[in-house]
Amino acid sequence: MPADYSLVLREQRHLKWRALDPLEHGLMILCGVAITAFSVLVLCDVVTRAIGHPWLWIQEATMTFFIYGIFIGVAAATRRNDHLYLAVLAEALTGNKRLFFELFNRLVVLGVAVCMIYFGYLNVLDGFKSLRMPSMTPLASLYAAIPLSGILIALFTIEQMVNGCRNGFPDINADERRKSL
C-alpha cells in the first residue's frame, strides 16, 4: 500500500508496523460496511413493518451487522489509538513516568483483550448448544465476533507496546513547546 494512502498518521507511524496497515485498512472498510448495512436494514425493517409486510429475517441480519460492526470498530480504534482509555495522565508526563503510564494503559487494554478472547471463546462454545427460534442459526455465529476482536486488540496493543518501548511514545508536551517557539 503506498504511503500516500496509509491511514496511519505521521505522528503515530513509529508505533505501527507497516505489515499491519492492510489489516487496519480492511477493518475500517468492514466496519463501515457493517454499520452501513445495519442502518439500511433498520430502515428496511421500519418500512416493511409500516406497509404491513415485515421481513422476518431482517432483525437477525440487523443484529449480526450491528455486533460485528461494533467489535470490528473496537479493534480498528485500538490500532488507530482512537479509543477512550487512560491517556490523559500519561500525556501530561515525560520520560520514565510517561513510559510507565503508557505501558500501564496498554497493559489494561491487553488484559481486557485477553478476557475477551477467553470468555468470548467460552461463549462461542456455549452458543453451539442453543438455537434461537425461529432462526436455526446458532448463537455462536454472533459470539464469534468477541474473541476475534480480542485477538485483534491484543495484536494491536502488543504492536504499540513493542514499538513504544523501541521508538518512544509521542511527547505531546515537546510538540506543543516546539510549536510555541
C-alpha positions as CSV (number, residue, x, y, z in Angstrom):
1,M,0.0,0.0,0.0
2,P,1.5,3.3,-1.0
3,A,2.5,5.7,1.9
4,D,0.1,8.3,0.4
5,Y,-2.9,6.1,1.1
6,S,-1.9,5.0,4.6
7,L,-4.5,5.5,7.3
8,V,-1.7,5.9,9.9
9,L,-0.9,9.5,11.0
10,R,2.7,10.5,10.5
11,E,2.9,11.3,14.3
12,Q,1.9,7.7,15.1
13,R,4.0,5.9,12.4
14,H,6.7,5.0,14.9
15,L,4.1,2.9,16.9
16,K,2.9,0.9,13.9
17,W,4.2,-1.9,11.8
18,R,3.7,-1.4,8.1
19,A,2.8,-5.0,7.7
20,L,-0.5,-4.4,9.7
21,D,-1.5,-1.4,7.6
22,P,-3.6,-3.5,5.1
23,L,-5.3,-5.2,8.1
24,E,-6.3,-1.9,9.5
25,H,-7.5,-0.7,6.1
26,G,-9.6,-3.9,5.8
27,L,-11.0,-3.5,9.3
28,M,-12.0,0.1,8.6
29,I,-13.8,-1.0,5.4
30,L,-15.5,-3.9,7.1
31,C,-16.6,-1.7,10.0
32,G,-18.1,0.9,7.5
33,V,-19.9,-1.9,5.5
34,A,-21.3,-3.4,8.7
35,I,-22.6,-0.2,10.2
36,T,-24.0,1.0,6.8
37,A,-25.7,-2.4,6.3
38,F,-27.1,-2.2,9.9
39,S,-28.5,1.3,9.2
40,V,-30.1,0.3,5.8
41,L,-31.6,-2.9,7.3
42,V,-33.2,-0.9,10.2
43,L,-34.7,1.4,7.7
44,C,-36.0,-1.5,5.6
45,D,-37.4,-3.1,8.8
46,V,-39.3,0.0,9.7
47,V,-40.6,0.5,6.1
48,T,-41.7,-3.2,5.7
49,R,-43.5,-3.2,9.0
50,A,-45.2,0.1,8.2
51,I,-46.6,-1.3,5.0
52,G,-47.8,-4.4,6.7
53,H,-45.3,-6.9,5.2
54,P,-42.5,-7.4,7.6
55,W,-39.4,-9.4,6.7
56,L,-38.9,-12.0,9.4
57,W,-35.2,-12.5,8.8
58,I,-34.2,-8.8,8.9
59,Q,-33.9,-8.5,12.7
60,E,-31.4,-11.3,12.8
61,A,-29.3,-9.7,10.0
62,T,-29.5,-6.3,11.7
63,M,-28.3,-7.8,14.9
64,T,-25.4,-9.6,13.2
65,F,-24.3,-6.4,11.3
66,F,-24.5,-4.4,14.5
67,I,-22.5,-6.8,16.6
68,Y,-19.8,-7.3,14.0
69,G,-19.6,-3.6,13.2
70,I,-19.1,-2.7,16.9
71,F,-16.4,-5.3,17.6
72,I,-14.6,-4.7,14.3
73,G,-14.7,-1.0,15.1
74,V,-13.2,-1.5,18.6
75,A,-10.3,-3.4,17.1
76,A,-9.8,-0.7,14.4
77,A,-10.0,2.0,17.1
78,T,-7.3,0.2,19.1
79,R,-4.9,0.2,16.2
80,R,-5.6,3.9,15.5
81,N,-5.4,4.7,19.2
82,D,-8.8,6.5,18.8
83,H,-10.5,4.6,21.6
84,L,-11.1,6.0,25.1
85,Y,-8.5,4.8,27.6
86,L,-6.4,6.1,30.5
87,A,-4.4,8.6,28.4
88,V,-4.8,12.0,30.0
89,L,-2.4,11.4,32.8
90,A,0.2,9.8,30.6
91,E,0.1,12.7,28.1
92,A,0.9,15.2,30.9
93,L,4.1,13.4,31.7
94,T,7.6,12.9,30.2
95,G,10.5,10.5,30.5
96,N,10.2,7.3,32.5
97,K,6.9,8.3,34.1
98,R,5.4,8.7,30.7
99,L,6.8,5.3,29.6
100,F,5.3,3.7,32.8
101,F,1.8,5.1,32.3
102,E,1.8,4.4,28.5
103,L,2.7,0.8,29.2
104,F,0.3,0.6,32.1
105,N,-2.6,1.9,30.0
106,R,-1.8,-0.6,27.3
107,L,-1.5,-3.5,29.8
108,V,-5.0,-2.7,31.0
109,V,-6.2,-2.8,27.3
110,L,-4.3,-6.0,26.8
111,G,-5.9,-7.5,30.0
112,V,-9.3,-6.7,28.6
113,A,-8.4,-8.2,25.2
114,V,-7.3,-11.5,27.0
115,C,-10.6,-11.6,28.8
116,M,-12.5,-11.0,25.5
117,I,-10.6,-13.9,24.0
118,Y,-11.1,-16.3,26.8
119,F,-14.6,-15.6,27.8
120,G,-15.7,-14.9,24.2
121,Y,-14.3,-18.4,23.3
122,L,-16.4,-19.9,26.1
123,N,-19.5,-18.1,24.8
124,V,-18.8,-19.4,21.3
125,L,-18.7,-22.9,22.6
126,D,-21.8,-22.4,24.6
127,G,-23.5,-20.8,21.6
128,F,-23.4,-24.0,19.7
129,K,-25.7,-25.6,22.3
130,S,-28.7,-23.4,21.7
131,L,-30.6,-22.3,18.7
132,R,-32.9,-19.3,18.5
133,M,-36.4,-19.7,17.2
134,P,-37.5,-19.2,14.5
135,S,-33.9,-19.0,13.3
136,M,-31.8,-22.1,13.1
137,T,-28.5,-20.1,13.3
138,P,-26.5,-20.9,16.4
139,L,-25.8,-18.0,18.7
140,A,-22.1,-18.9,18.3
141,S,-22.2,-17.1,14.9
142,L,-22.8,-13.8,16.8
143,Y,-20.5,-14.6,19.7
144,A,-17.5,-15.3,17.4
145,A,-17.0,-11.5,17.0
146,I,-15.9,-11.2,20.6
147,P,-12.8,-13.4,20.6
148,L,-11.9,-12.3,17.1
149,S,-12.0,-8.7,18.3
150,G,-10.0,-9.6,21.4
151,I,-7.3,-11.2,19.2
152,L,-7.0,-8.1,17.0
153,I,-7.0,-5.8,20.1
154,A,-4.2,-7.9,21.7
155,L,-2.2,-7.8,18.5
156,F,-2.5,-4.0,18.0
157,T,-1.8,-3.4,21.7
158,I,1.4,-5.5,21.7
159,E,2.4,-3.7,18.5
160,Q,2.1,-0.4,20.2
161,M,3.9,-1.6,23.4
162,V,6.8,-3.1,21.4
163,N,7.2,0.0,19.2
164,G,6.7,2.4,22.0
165,C,9.5,0.8,24.0
166,R,11.8,0.8,20.9
167,N,10.9,4.2,19.5
168,G,9.4,6.0,22.4
169,F,5.9,7.3,22.8
170,P,4.9,10.6,21.4
171,D,5.8,13.5,23.7
172,I,2.8,15.8,23.4
173,N,4.4,18.5,25.6
174,A,7.5,18.6,23.4
175,D,5.4,19.0,20.3
176,E,3.5,21.9,21.9
177,R,6.8,23.5,23.1
178,R,8.1,23.3,19.5
179,K,5.0,25.0,18.1
180,S,5.2,27.8,20.6
181,L,8.8,28.7,19.8
